[in-house]
């Protein structure tokens, strides 16, 4: 297993650590630690992708697991925000539904021997969701910060829908009806 794939697995392992610190408010500075863990996990996404491309270590495992790790990280955070009331149910449902649709689509493609990599729209979507999550973990109580959170919530929502449509249109041949 190469280094980028190990970093991807590390990101998956960070998810329960994030969850622990986000949810257990009896731990001193739990929100700060949760924020740090989440940011490290997000940065590991950039690092593993950079290393894989730079050193030509792109693998089918990485193409599959890297976006899955991102989805698991973001969806875990979304469910935390839903529980705490900082994110609307509609946004959480649409984002998670998109992830299930794309995962199903990738499974159908894999059955045909095709590995579908993430598109730029998907990368923008993931980046906006990660920034949104960082903002919601911080959740500072200033009017300007509330506006910034709202902008990133709806930007993430829009990019989720755009990236889903882009993905389905570009890869529609994968699900040809016979």
N, C-alpha and C positions, 0 to 999 in steps of 0.2 A: 504494500500500500504506500503510495507516494505522499509527500508532505501536504499538498493541497487537500487531499482526501482526509488526512488525519486532522487537519484544521477544521474541515467540515464536520467531522465526527465530534471534535471538541465543541463546536457551536451547538450541536444537539445536546451534548452533556451539560452545557451551560443553562439550558432551559429550566430544569428543575431547581437549579441554584437561584436563578432569577425569581422563579415562582415562590420559593421559600422566603427570600428576603422581601419580596413585594407584599406577600400576604401576612407574614408574621410580624405584627407591629410591636411586639414586646422586645424584639431585638433592637438594641440601640442603633440609630442611624439606618434603619432598615431600608428606607426609600433611597438614601444616597448609595447604599451598597447595591440595591436592585438596579438603580440607574447605571452604576459603574459596570455591573455584570452585563446589562443589556447593551451598553455601548461597546464593551469588549467583544461581545458576540457579533454585533453589527460590523465592527471593524474587521473581525476575522473573515467575514464574507468578502470584503474587498481584498484582503490579503490572499486568501486561497485562490480567488479568481485571477489576481495579478500573477501569482506564482505559476499557476497552471498554464496561463497563456505565454508568459515570458520564457518559461523553460520547457514548453511544449509537453506539459504533463496533463493535458486534457484527456479525461477518460470517460467512458460511458457511465461509470459509477458516479463520477463528479457531476456530469451533466444531469443525472437523476437526483442525487442526494443534495447537491448544493441548493437548488431551488426548494426542495422538500424541507431542508433545514431552515431556510428562511421562512417558509410557510408555518412551520411548527413554532418558531420563535415568535413571529408576529401574531399568529392566532392565539397563542398562549397569553400574550400581553392583551390582546383584544378582549378575551374573556375576563381577564382581571379588570379591565376598564369598564366592561359591562356590569360586572359585579359591584364595582364601586360607584357606578352611576355617572362616570365621566365620558361615556361614549354612547350614542344612540343605538338602539337595537337594530334599526334598519342598516346602519353602516356595518355593524358586526356581521349580520346575516348575509349581506351582499358580498362582503370581502371573503368570508369563509365559504360561501357557495361558489364563488369564482375559483377558489383554491381546489375545491372538490371537483368541479367541472374540468379544470385543467389537468388535475391528477388523473382523472378518469380518461381523459383524452390521451394523455401520455401512455397510459396502460394499453389502450387500444392500439396506439402507434407501436409500442414495444412488441405487442403480439405479432405485428407485421414486420418486425425487425428494424423499425425506424425509431431513432432517438431524437426527440424534439428538444432543442436547446431554447433557452429563454430569449425573448426578443428585447429590443430596446425599450418598448413600451412597458414590458414586464419589469425591466430593470428600473425604469422611472417610477413605476408603481411601488416596487419594493423599497426604493430609497425614500419616497414620500411617506410610505407607511412607517418606516423606521424612524424618520424624523418626527412624525406624528406621535409615535409611541414614546420617544424621548420627551417630547413636550408634555404628554399626558402623565408620564411618570413624575416629571418635575412638578407639574400642576400648580404653578405659582399663582397666588391670588392677587393679580394685578389686572386691571381692565385691558391693557394692551396685550398682556399675555393670553388672556381669554380669547381675544380676537385672533392672535397668532395660532392658538390651538384650533379654533374654528376653521380658519383658512386651511390648515393642514388636514383636518378631518375631511372636509369636502373636496379638497384636491386629491387626497388618497381615494376617496369614494369615486370621483370622476375617472381617475387613472385606472382604477380597478375595472371599471366598466369598459373603458377604451381598450385596455390591454386584453381583456377577455374577447372583445369583438375582433381585434386585430389577430389574435391567436387563432380563433375559430375560422376566420376568413382565410388566413394564410395557409392553414393546415386542413382545410375542408376535405381534401382528397383522402385523408386518413379514415374518414367515416362515410365513405360512399355506400349508399344503400343499394343492395343487390336485388 
